[in-house]
Amino acid sequence: MSAPEPGSVWRHYRTGHRYVVVGVAIHTDGDASLVIYHRADQPQDMAPLWARPLGEWEESVSVGEARTPRFVRLDTRPAGGAS
């Protein structure tokens, strides 16, 4: 899987919240890629930004006896076009 595109919208497997990807950053202590994102239901200028290693973003997690992606892509832009 390639890095998520800025402006793309994703749903978290556990919370069900929708998140908008701001971009992918490189950690200063190495070359680890971090996905930078915020909640889709909050204005970007007021929402806290979150950072998660790209490997965690892309991984599948156990839910009961099944495996599911941690994040599932929903759309390219959040409702209302704000990102």
Number of C-alpha atoms within 10 A of each C-alpha: 6 6 14 20 14 17 20 19 26 25 20 15 16 11 7 11 13 19 25 29 24 21 16 19 16 12 11 8 6 7 9 12 17 20 22 20 25 22 21 22 15 14 12 16 9 8 13 11 14 14 17 14 16 18 14 14 18 16 13 15 15 10 11 7 6 8 11 15 17 17 22 16 15 13 13 15 17 19 11 6 8 13 23
